[in-house]
Amino acid sequence: MLLFESLSAGATVVLVVIAAVIALVGLYTIIVWPLTFWDGANSGLEQYASWGNVVLWSLFAGGSLAGFWCFSGAAFKGKAARKVQPRPEAVRKK
């Protein structure tokens, strides 16, 4: 179960990043493109297309590791329990 929760955290990270990219592209096409007529055809981004697969797998792996860290409880093991200090007798009202 921990494995599936961790993998679902990785998939969630990938989906959130894809949704953010789609939102940014949507804002660009609504606001910038009609005003400037710049379509980005000569931007030269094709040379970075091979990195797309590496970036997606890295996001998935990082999200899965972060999910495993949180869902396993390792993120919360380093916190020390708070100890309540007893109040001195002189301060207490009788």
C-alpha positions in Angstrom: 0.0 0.0 0.0 2.9 2.3 0.8 4.3 1.7 -2.7 1.0 2.6 -4.4 0.6 5.7 -2.3 4.1 6.8 -3.2 3.6 6.2 -6.9 0.4 8.1 -6.8 2.2 11.0 -5.3 4.6 10.9 -8.2 1.8 10.8 -10.7 0.1 13.7 -8.9 3.3 15.8 -9.2 3.4 15.0 -13.0 -0.2 15.9 -13.4 0.1 19.2 -11.5 3.1 20.2 -13.6 1.4 19.3 -16.8 -1.7 21.3 -15.7 0.5 24.3 -14.8 2.2 24.2 -18.3 -1.2 23.9 -20.0 -2.4 26.9 -18.0 0.6 29.0 -18.9 0.3 28.1 -22.6 -3.4 29.0 -22.4 -2.6 32.4 -20.9 0.0 32.9 -23.6 -2.4 32.1 -26.4 -5.1 34.3 -24.9 -3.1 37.3 -24.0 0.3 37.5 -25.7 -0.2 35.8 -29.1 -3.1 38.0 -30.3 -1.3 41.2 -29.3 2.1 40.4 -30.7 1.5 37.8 -33.5 4.6 36.0 -32.2 4.0 32.3 -32.6 7.4 31.0 -31.4 8.1 29.1 -34.6 11.7 30.4 -34.8 12.5 30.0 -31.1 14.6 26.9 -31.6 13.0 24.9 -28.8 13.2 21.7 -30.9 16.7 21.0 -29.7 15.3 20.5 -26.1 12.6 18.0 -27.1 14.7 15.0 -26.1 14.9 16.3 -22.5 11.1 16.1 -22.1 11.1 12.4 -21.3 14.0 12.8 -18.8 12.2 15.7 -17.1 8.9 13.8 -16.8 10.6 10.7 -15.3 12.6 12.9 -12.9 9.4 14.6 -11.7 7.7 11.3 -11.2 10.7 9.8 -9.3 11.1 12.9 -7.1 7.4 12.9 -6.3 7.4 9.2 -5.6 10.4 9.6 -3.2 8.8 12.6 -1.5 5.5 10.6 -1.2 7.4 7.6 0.3 9.2 9.9 2.7 5.9 11.5 3.9 3.6 8.4 3.8 6.2 6.2 5.6 6.3 8.5 8.5 10.0 9.3 8.1 9.2 13.0 7.7 7.8 13.1 11.2 10.2 10.9 13.1 12.7 13.6 13.7 10.4 15.7 15.8 11.0 15.4 19.5 8.0 15.2 21.8 7.3 18.3 23.8 7.8 18.0 27.5 5.7 20.1 29.7 7.8 21.8 32.4 6.1 21.8 35.8 5.5 25.3 37.2 7.3 26.2 40.4 5.3 26.2 43.6 5.9 30.0 44.2 4.1 30.9 41.0 1.0 28.7 41.6 -1.9 30.3 43.4 -3.3 28.4 46.3 
